[in-house]
Amino acid sequence: MANGPIVASFEPTPEFMYYGGGIFHSLDAEWITRGLEKPEWEKVDHTVLLYGWGETEHGMKYWKLRNSWGAVWGENGNFRMKRGVDESAIESLAEAADPIIVYRK
């Protein structure tokens, strides 16, 4: 929260390509929807910028993310994904950095 956005990787499902708005929740997330144990190993092959979070008036928690597919996709190039359930493995692999500014003379 205090150090800026992070990079998050996940495994997009086929319906992710057609996301147009709202909070994304994959139909393929069987372990979530059926209450099964979380898989030990999760495949990820797409990386996005995770820059925030929120909660709807009905209490659904979500991540705010920026995709690389341009402004015509999703919510002006952004999307929201269900938070707290490792949707599409989004909470399994994230990287943060503490940038250092180097001044050269």
N, C-alpha and C positions, 0 to 999 in steps of 0.2 A: 504494500500500500504506500509506503513512504519512499520507495526506491524506483518507482516507475514500472513500465510494462515488462512482461516476461514472454519468452518464446515457449509455446506449447505444441506438442505433437499429438496426433490422434489418427485413428483409422476411419476415414470417411466411408459411409455406407452409400449405396447407389442413390438413395433418395436425397442425400446431401447436395448433389449437383443441382437439384430442382428446388432447393430452399428459397423461399421468397419472403419470409418474415416470420415473426413469432419466436418462441423458444424451441429450438431443435431438440427432438428426442427420437432416436433411431428405433425403427420397428424391429431391427435386428438385435437389439440389446436384450436378448432373451434372459440372460442371468439377472438383469435388473427387474424386468417385468414379471418374471416368475419367482422372484425371491430366492434364486439359487446362489451358491457360493461364488464369489468373484474368481475368475480364472487367474492362475498363478502367472501366466505369461500373456502379454497382450501385444499384438502387432500394431505398429503405427507407421504411416507412410505419408503424412501430410503435416506441414508445420504452419502455424498461424501466430499472430500476435495477440496475447491475452492482456487486455488493458483495463479491465474493470469487472465489477460484479453488481448485481442488484437483486431485487425481490419484487414479485408482482403483488398487487393488492390482495391476491388469494394465497400468498405465502409461498409461491413457487420460486425457488432460488435459481439464479442463472449467472453464467459468465458472459462478459462482453468481449467479443473477439473481432479481429480484423483479418479478412482473407486476402489472398493475392490475386483473385480472379476478376478484379475490376469493379467499378462502381455500379454496373448494371446488374450485378449478382447480389442476391440477398437484400439486406437493408443498407443500400448505398455502399456495398463492399464489406459491410460488417454483418455479424450474426450473433445471436444469443444461443447459448447451449445450457442445458440443464446442469445445475451445480450440485455437488455433494454426493453424486452417485457414480462418478467416473464414466460418464456418458462417452461412448466411443473411445475410451481409454484416454480422454483429455486430461485427467488428473494423475495419470501415471508417469508422464514424462514431460517435465517442464524445466526450463533453464533460465536462470537469472544472471545478471552481470552487474558489477560495480564499475562503470566506466571511469577511466582516469584521463583527464585532459593533460596532454603534454604540449607545452609551449616550446616552439623552436625559434631560435634567433638566427 
